[in-house]
Amino acid sequence: MAQNDTCVFDLETQTAEFMDRVPQYHTFTWHDRTKLVSLRIRGGDSLYLHRGGCNHFSFWLQKVTKRRTRPASDTAHWISEAQWLVETFMDDADQAIFRENIAGHSYEVIEIENGVELMLNNHSYDSWWIRWTQVENRSVVETGYRRT
């Protein structure tokens, strides 16, 4: 039996088509096996976008900078970075859920190694997070959701 036959979510329909909404980022690499887009942006920074899954569907967006940008305690900055990712790459419904949670301060703040994580309290997804970390000379901001 093929892997897709045992999946809850259809792997064949999980493509890079979602990138059509952002023509300014038309030069990217699609990794079909992992359902991951990778691309370089200004200043040599990188974006990684995952959209897909077999038994758990997830959509997460990650920006990696080649330098430390702000201290981990600057929550407003990191939320703003995550919001840019959401508004640039996610659809209108996901954007609305994100904005609603942020505007209502409907999230839990969790300190993690080398950074901070916000777990958004919403009923649409199993989990939605914003995570920022600083490792060596890089800053990483990630946001995404998961559902079953």
Contacts in CASP RR format, 6 or more apart in sequence:
PFRMAT RR
TARGET T0000
AUTHOR 0000-0000-0000
METHOD contacts of the structure
MODEL  1
MAQNDTCVFDLETQTAEFMDRVPQYHTFTWHDRTKLVSLRIRGGDSLYLH
RGGCNHFSFWLQKVTKRRTRPASDTAHWISEAQWLVETFMDDADQAIFRE
NIAGHSYEVIEIENGVELMLNNHSYDSWWIRWTQVENRSVVETGYRRT
3 11 0 8 1.000
3 54 0 8 1.000
4 10 0 8 1.000
4 11 0 8 1.000
4 12 0 8 1.000
4 54 0 8 1.000
6 54 0 8 1.000
7 53 0 8 1.000
7 54 0 8 1.000
7 55 0 8 1.000
8 54 0 8 1.000
8 55 0 8 1.000
8 56 0 8 1.000
8 57 0 8 1.000
8 148 0 8 1.000
9 52 0 8 1.000
9 53 0 8 1.000
9 54 0 8 1.000
9 55 0 8 1.000
9 57 0 8 1.000
11 35 0 8 1.000
11 52 0 8 1.000
11 53 0 8 1.000
11 54 0 8 1.000
14 35 0 8 1.000
14 51 0 8 1.000
14 52 0 8 1.000
14 53 0 8 1.000
15 30 0 8 1.000
15 32 0 8 1.000
16 28 0 8 1.000
16 30 0 8 1.000
16 37 0 8 1.000
18 49 0 8 1.000
18 51 0 8 1.000
18 89 0 8 1.000
18 91 0 8 1.000
19 25 0 8 1.000
19 26 0 8 1.000
19 28 0 8 1.000
19 30 0 8 1.000
19 37 0 8 1.000
19 49 0 8 1.000
19 89 0 8 1.000
21 89 0 8 1.000
21 91 0 8 1.000
22 88 0 8 1.000
22 89 0 8 1.000
25 39 0 8 1.000
25 41 0 8 1.000
25 47 0 8 1.000
27 39 0 8 1.000
28 37 0 8 1.000
28 38 0 8 1.000
28 39 0 8 1.000
29 37 0 8 1.000
29 38 0 8 1.000
29 39 0 8 1.000
30 36 0 8 1.000
30 37 0 8 1.000
31 37 0 8 1.000
31 38 0 8 1.000
34 50 0 8 1.000
35 50 0 8 1.000
35 51 0 8 1.000
35 52 0 8 1.000
35 53 0 8 1.000
36 48 0 8 1.000
36 49 0 8 1.000
36 50 0 8 1.000
37 47 0 8 1.000
37 48 0 8 1.000
37 49 0 8 1.000
37 50 0 8 1.000
37 51 0 8 1.000
38 46 0 8 1.000
38 47 0 8 1.000
38 48 0 8 1.000
38 49 0 8 1.000
39 46 0 8 1.000
39 47 0 8 1.000
40 46 0 8 1.000
40 47 0 8 1.000
41 47 0 8 1.000
41 63 0 8 1.000
43 66 0 8 1.000
44 66 0 8 1.000
45 63 0 8 1.000
45 64 0 8 1.000
45 65 0 8 1.000
45 66 0 8 1.000
46 63 0 8 1.000
46 64 0 8 1.000
47 61 0 8 1.000
47 62 0 8 1.000
47 63 0 8 1.000
47 64 0 8 1.000
47 85 0 8 1.000
48 61 0 8 1.000
48 62 0 8 1.000
48 64 0 8 1.000
49 59 0 8 1.000
49 60 0 8 1.000
49 61 0 8 1.000
49 62 0 8 1.000
49 89 0 8 1.000
50 58 0 8 1.000
50 59 0 8 1.000
50 60 0 8 1.000
51 58 0 8 1.000
51 59 0 8 1.000
52 58 0 8 1.000
52 59 0 8 1.000
55 148 0 8 1.000
56 126 0 8 1.000
56 146 0 8 1.000
56 147 0 8 1.000
56 148 0 8 1.000
57 146 0 8 1.000
57 147 0 8 1.000
57 148 0 8 1.000
58 144 0 8 1.000
58 145 0 8 1.000
58 146 0 8 1.000
58 147 0 8 1.000
59 90 0 8 1.000
59 94 0 8 1.000
59 144 0 8 1.000
59 145 0 8 1.000
60 142 0 8 1.000
60 143 0 8 1.000
60 144 0 8 1.000
60 145 0 8 1.000
61 85 0 8 1.000
61 86 0 8 1.000
61 89 0 8 1.000
61 90 0 8 1.000
61 142 0 8 1.000
61 143 0 8 1.000
61 144 0 8 1.000
62 140 0 8 1.000
62 141 0 8 1.000
62 142 0 8 1.000
63 81 0 8 1.000
63 85 0 8 1.000
63 140 0 8 1.000
63 141 0 8 1.000
63 142 0 8 1.000
64 138 0 8 1.000
64 139 0 8 1.000
64 140 0 8 1.000
65 138 0 8 1.000
65 139 0 8 1.000
65 140 0 8 1.000
66 137 0 8 1.000
66 138 0 8 1.000
67 137 0 8 1.000
67 138 0 8 1.000
67 139 0 8 1.000
68 134 0 8 1.000
68 137 0 8 1.000
68 138 0 8 1.000
68 139 0 8 1.000
69 77 0 8 1.000
69 139 0 8 1.000
70 77 0 8 1.000
70 78 0 8 1.000
70 139 0 8 1.000
72 78 0 8 1.000
72 114 0 8 1.000
72 115 0 8 1.000
72 116 0 8 1.000
72 132 0 8 1.000
72 133 0 8 1.000
72 134 0 8 1.000
73 116 0 8 1.000
75 109 0 8 1.000
75 116 0 8 1.000
75 118 0 8 1.000
78 116 0 8 1.000
78 130 0 8 1.000
78 132 0 8 1.000
78 141 0 8 1.000
79 102 0 8 1.000
79 118 0 8 1.000
79 130 0 8 1.000
81 132 0 8 1.000
81 141 0 8 1.000
82 98 0 8 1.000
82 130 0 8 1.000
82 132 0 8 1.000
82 141 0 8 1.000
82 142 0 8 1.000
82 143 0 8 1.000
83 98 0 8 1.000
83 99 0 8 1.000
83 102 0 8 1.000
85 141 0 8 1.000
85 143 0 8 1.000
86 94 0 8 1.000
86 95 0 8 1.000
86 98 0 8 1.000
86 143 0 8 1.000
87 95 0 8 1.000
90 98 0 8 1.000
94 145 0 8 1.000
97 122 0 8 1.000
97 124 0 8 1.000
97 125 0 8 1.000
97 128 0 8 1.000
98 120 0 8 1.000
98 128 0 8 1.000
98 143 0 8 1.000
100 106 0 8 1.000
100 122 0 8 1.000
101 107 0 8 1.000
101 120 0 8 1.000
101 121 0 8 1.000
101 122 0 8 1.000
101 128 0 8 1.000
102 120 0 8 1.000
106 120 0 8 1.000
106 121 0 8 1.000
106 122 0 8 1.000
107 118 0 8 1.000
107 119 0 8 1.000
107 120 0 8 1.000
107 121 0 8 1.000
107 130 0 8 1.000
108 118 0 8 1.000
108 119 0 8 1.000
108 121 0 8 1.000
109 116 0 8 1.000
109 117 0 8 1.000
109 118 0 8 1.000
110 116 0 8 1.000
110 117 0 8 1.000
110 118 0 8 1.000
110 119 0 8 1.000
111 117 0 8 1.000
112 131 0 8 1.000
112 133 0 8 1.000
113 133 0 8 1.000
114 133 0 8 1.000
114 134 0 8 1.000
114 135 0 8 1.000
115 131 0 8 1.000
115 132 0 8 1.000
115 133 0 8 1.000
115 134 0 8 1.000
116 131 0 8 1.000
116 132 0 8 1.000
117 129 0 8 1.000
117 130 0 8 1.000
117 131 0 8 1.000
117 132 0 8 1.000
118 129 0 8 1.000
118 130 0 8 1.000
118 131 0 8 1.000
119 127 0 8 1.000
119 128 0 8 1.000
119 129 0 8 1.000
120 128 0 8 1.000
120 129 0 8 1.000
120 130 0 8 1.000
122 128 0 8 1.000
124 145 0 8 1.000
124 147 0 8 1.000
125 145 0 8 1.000
125 146 0 8 1.000
125 147 0 8 1.000
126 145 0 8 1.000
126 146 0 8 1.000
126 147 0 8 1.000
126 148 0 8 1.000
127 145 0 8 1.000
127 146 0 8 1.000
128 143 0 8 1.000
128 144 0 8 1.000
128 145 0 8 1.000
128 146 0 8 1.000
129 142 0 8 1.000
129 143 0 8 1.000
129 144 0 8 1.000
129 145 0 8 1.000
130 141 0 8 1.000
130 142 0 8 1.000
130 143 0 8 1.000
130 144 0 8 1.000
131 140 0 8 1.000
131 141 0 8 1.000
131 142 0 8 1.000
131 143 0 8 1.000
132 139 0 8 1.000
132 140 0 8 1.000
132 141 0 8 1.000
132 142 0 8 1.000
133 139 0 8 1.000
133 140 0 8 1.000
134 140 0 8 1.000
END
